Amino acid sequence: MISTLKEAVICLRAGRVTIPYPLGPGMVPKGFRGRPSIDGAKCLGCGACAEVCPPRMIEVRDRGCTRQIALNYSRCTYCGRCQEICPSGSMVCTEEFETGTANRKDLGVSVELDLAKCKVCGTPFMTQRMLDKMIHEFSPPWMNQAAEIPEWFWHCPLCRLEKTSKAIDRSIKHE
């Protein structure tokens, strides 16, 4: 009996030890990894985030001349790998962590990007944003003179391979 009274006094002296969540907003610590968010204006469509995502929450689909980056939040484990690998900083872990919804379709977000076509065969091979970034970085503004962009920048991998193999074959025959 005395130990029970002693325990009650200790508990009353401590004051409030619970938080009002879920009736009030939940407080998250600094650096909390919550639900990932994708910025469609920054995304290059490289697919690096999809490659490192352990639960395969991110899916990359090419359909005709567009590439779709789709996020399925019902699969997310909040590991933050997508944010770490993203070269453009378009994947960011927010402080949001509640994904409860009555409609499963609310757990999905997607971004669609235009694909660049190969100038030889016409096959879409990479996003136009990625190609523009390659061209910009090949000849950055701080250089005094703009470098000439090689024509193979606009070729798909198969056309590059074919052109390279023909060049190697010609060089072997001339030796």
N, C-alpha and C positions, 0 to 999 in steps of 0.2 A: 504494500500500500504506500509506503513512504517513497519507494523508488518510482512509483507511478506519479505521485504528486511532484516529485523532484523533476521528472521528465516533462510534465505539463508546464511547470514554471520555466524551464529552459526553453521550451517551444514558444511560450507566450512572450518571453523576453526577446527572442530573435526577430519578432515582427513578421511582416509579410515575406514569404520566401518563394512564392510562385509568381508567374507572369500571367497577364490577362489573355494570352494567346489560347485559343483561336478566336475569342470574342473581340480582341483588339489586334492591331498589327504586330506581327512578329519582328523582333529586332534581330539583325544579323551582324556578326562581327566584321570588321574591316578585312577585305581580301576573301570574303565568302564566295565560293563558286556555286552560283545558282544556275538557272536555266540559260543555255546558250542562245544568243540572238545573232542573226546574220544581217549585215547591212548590204542590201542589193546594189547600192551605188558604188561600193568599194570592191565587191567580190570579183575575182578574176576568173572563177570557174575552173581552177586548176584541179580540184578534187582532192587536195592533200588532206583536208579535214575528214573526208570519207574514208581515206586509206588508214588513218590512225584511230578511228572511232571503234573502240572494243565492242560495244553492243550493236554496231551497224545502224545507228540512229540516222546517219546522213547517207543519202543515196544520190548518186549522180547518174542521170539518164540523158542520152542524146536522142533527140527525136527530130529527124529532118535537119533543119538549119538552126535548131535551138538546143541548148543544154539546160537541163533543169537540175537544180540543187534542192533536194527535198529533205526537210528535217521532221522526224517523227518523235515528238517529245515523250511518247509513251514508252520508248525504249531507252531514254537517256539516263545515265548513271551519274551525271554531273562531275565527270572526271577532269574536264577542262583541257583535254588533249587537243581538241579542235582549235581552241584559242591559242595554244602554244605553237602549233604548226602553221597557222594561217600567215602567209607572206604579206598579205595586204592589210591585216588587222580588221577584216570584216567580221570575223567570228569573235564575239565578246561574251563572257559569262556575266550575266546580270545578277542582281541580288534577289530576283524572284525565284521562289522555290515551290510554290503551290501550283500544281498542274491539274487539280481536281476539276472535272467538268462533266456535264450530263451528256455532251455530244462528243464522240470520239474524233470527229473531223476537226474539232477545235485544237487538237494536239498536233497539228501539222502546219508547217510553213514552207513555202518554196520560193525560189528565185529563178527566173528564166533569163538566159543570156544568149545573144546571137553568136553563131559559129562562123568562123572565117572559112571560105572555100579555097581549095587548092587551085592555083592558076593553071595547072597542067591538066588534071583530071576532073576538077570540079567537086571533089569529095570534101564535105565539111570535116575539119581535122582539129581545130582548137578554137577557143573563144576569141572573138574579135578584140576584147579587152586585153587578153593575154598577148596576142600578137602586137597590139599597140604598145604594150609595156616593153616587150622585147625590142621593138624598133626604137623606142624612146631611150632605153638603157644602152642600146648599141651605140647610139650617138647622143650622149647627154649634153645638155645645154652648156655646161662648164667647159666643154672642149672648144678650142678656138675655131676649128673647122669641122663641119659635119662630115662624118664618115659615110661612105657609100654603103647602102644596105644591100647585102647579098640577095640575089633573086631566090635562093632556096628558102628564105624566110617564109615565102608564100607557097611552099610546096608541102604536101602531106608526107608522112614518113615513108610510105611506099614509093612515091615519086622520087624522094631524096635518095632512097636506097637504089632505085633503078638507075638514076643519073650517076651516082657514085660508082656503081658496079660497071657501067659503060665506060666511065673515065678510067677506071683501073684496068679494064680489059684493053682499052686503046693504048694505055701506057705500057702494058706488058707486050703487046704485039709490036710496038715500035722499038723495043729494046733489043 
